[in-house]
Amino acid sequence: MQAIVDQLNAIIWSPVLVYLALGAGLFFSYQTRFVQVRMFREMLSLLTSGKSSDQGISTFQALAVSLSGRVGTGNIAGVAAAIGFGGPGAVFWMWIVAFLGASTAYVESALGQIYKEVDEGQYRGGPAYFIEKALGQKWYGWLFALTTILATGFLLPGVQSNSISSAAEVAFGADTMVVTTFGTISVTKIVTAIGIVMVLGFIIFGGVKRIAHFTQFVVPFMALAYIITACAVVALNISELPRVISLIFTDAFTPMAGFGAAIGWGVKRGIYSNEAGQGTGPHAAAAAEVDHPAQQGLVQAFSVYIDTLFVCSATAFMILITGAYNVHDPAGGFLIQNVPATLDPNSPAFTQFAVDSVATGIGKPFVAIALFFFAFTTLLAYYYIAETNVAYIRRTFRFPGMIFLLKIGLMTSVFYGAVRTASLAWGLGDIGVGLMAWLNILAILIIFFVSKPALKALRDYEDQKKRNVAKYQFDPEALGIKNAGFWVERNKR
């Protein structure tokens, strides 16, 4: 199974996808005149604006749902893997893909808002919807929807639950082992898996509103607590900070693990973490109640900064400043070995050892608890994304119990991932991320060349801002944007 997964990832995550992601980010940055820099203040002001409605969630709730997907195990275990396989220089390429990816996040999330629709009393949207409406290619929309259901419903959840159970093992031990059909597993992992599934089931059976209310409280709190801890670790080793920063930049261009490894792992884990270009963000963006699509696009662009430049950087600095990492040699063995060779870089163990080196006896449990909240909220976001794509398919093909089967399937995937090896869980997750990224990035590039709806929306928003309008409005017909039925009907009302 591991060999098959590795072969598939070698094909999906070829250098072509790596450079496609970077190239798309650079292209959209140029076309939007680096909107991620120019409108940074506007992004901040929009965070607290907007109200929820019976059909949609507020701007901040949409940001929280989106962040709950972006800020996950990729910020703790993913950063460790990037360093472990790509070297310290991989962190630099994570920063680059985040900076450029912020413009990609604007484009895909604005498209999600432009082409959203009302389904059974709530807003729905995402790449499947805007692919069908902007390109008129329903088969492509179905292909993305089915791929996303497979990825977020069955392949990716196991990564999150595996990281939680692995962190629990490191923190609380794995002394008692049980022989099962899945192999020999620690009681710690089994108990953790059962606990995750039970809490997850309670929330996802409560609907999107319950997910939004849970994440808007948990996400800011957990991110702030984690960053404060990271700052404390860095402050206690402040004399090492200049050396670490120099190491990141030096290794980015003369990498110890090879240039391909540094940029490849940096981009792969960067996209996994911040999800810019993956196509997940537009689902939450479409659910927001806003006056203009560009507003939610800007908010989602800012979420990339929070994820990578804040949370991922916090993890990277903790690991590098304490030396709690190994760097694997692509040819075999280690280029650097500072911690036991048995530690899996695909797990959160590097981060746990880093915090524990400063707060002995507290660090490992703290990271395990933080990871639970990071990963658990990501599971909720995955469910919402999968449910949205089931709703898309349900518009033309109704099968009784589709949503119920999705919930059971996701909970089964969560349990399976929690008790399997970290390498297999991450490998399956990488397949899901890669397939979605291929389909979504190509789609938003084609849509841009066909009609430029996201760019038209941005220019319209900036024009209204210059005129200091009392209330923003979006008229797609006046801008030459077709098939934006929701906004046309809204303007008529």
ABEGO torsion letter per residue (X at the ends): XAAAAAAAAAAAABAAAAAAAAAAAAAAAAAAGGAAAAAAAAAAAAAABEBBBAABBBAAAAAAAAAAAABBAAAAAAAAAAAAAAEAAAAAAAAAAAAAAAAAAAAAAAAAAAABBBBGGBBBBEAAAAAAAAAGBAAAAAAAAAAAAAAAAAAAAAAAAAAAAAAAAAAAEBABBBBBAAEBBBAAAAAAAAAAAAAAAAAAAAEAAAAAAAAAAAAAAAAAAAAAAAAAAAAAAAAAAAAAAAAAAAAAABBAAEAAAAAAAAAAAAAAAAGBGAGAAAAAAAABBBABAAAAAAAAAAAAAAAAAAAAAAAAAAAAAAGBBBBBBAAEEBABBABBAABBAABAAAAAAAAAAABBGAAAAAAAAAAAAAAAAAAAAAAAAAAAAAAAAAAABBBBGAAAAAAAAAAAAAAAAAABBAAAAAAAAAAAAAAAAAAAAAAAAAAAAAAGAAAAAAAAAAAAAAAGBABBBBBAAAAGBBGBAAAAAAAAX
